Amino acid sequence: MDKLEKYRQILQSIVEKYAGEPRRPEQVSLVPICDAVHDNYLLMRVGWDRLGRTHHTLFHFRIVDGKIWIEHDGIEHGIANDLLEAGIDAEDII
């Protein structure tokens, strides 16, 4: 498997991992979006909470020229740690 395909699989697995976590309130959905054609991987929080309608990106990755670009990181511990633990080279994370 080439590096690009490996990175796509890793990003998809991270998105799916977070999408499967329990959430509160239950009316808010975690929506995984994995687009291997355009190399965008993100997790959206969509629905209704106590303040009203919510539509928020938790994190967003892109693959650009063989590197992982963290476009947005709304994860408390830092999503880059998940990338490193999954086997993505530190020099390939921007």
Long-range contacts (C-beta under 8 A, 24 or more apart in sequence): 3-66, 4-63, 4-66, 6-87, 7-63, 7-66, 7-68, 7-88, 7-92, 8-36, 8-39, 8-63, 10-83, 10-86, 10-87, 10-88, 11-41, 11-61, 11-63, 11-68, 12-36, 12-41, 13-86, 14-41, 14-61, 14-79, 14-82, 14-83, 14-86, 15-41, 15-42, 15-43, 17-82, 18-43, 18-58, 18-59, 18-75, 19-43, 25-49, 25-50, 28-54, 30-58, 39-63, 39-64, 42-71, 42-72, 64-94, 66-92, 67-92, 67-93, 67-94, 68-92, 68-93, 68-94, 69-94, 70-94
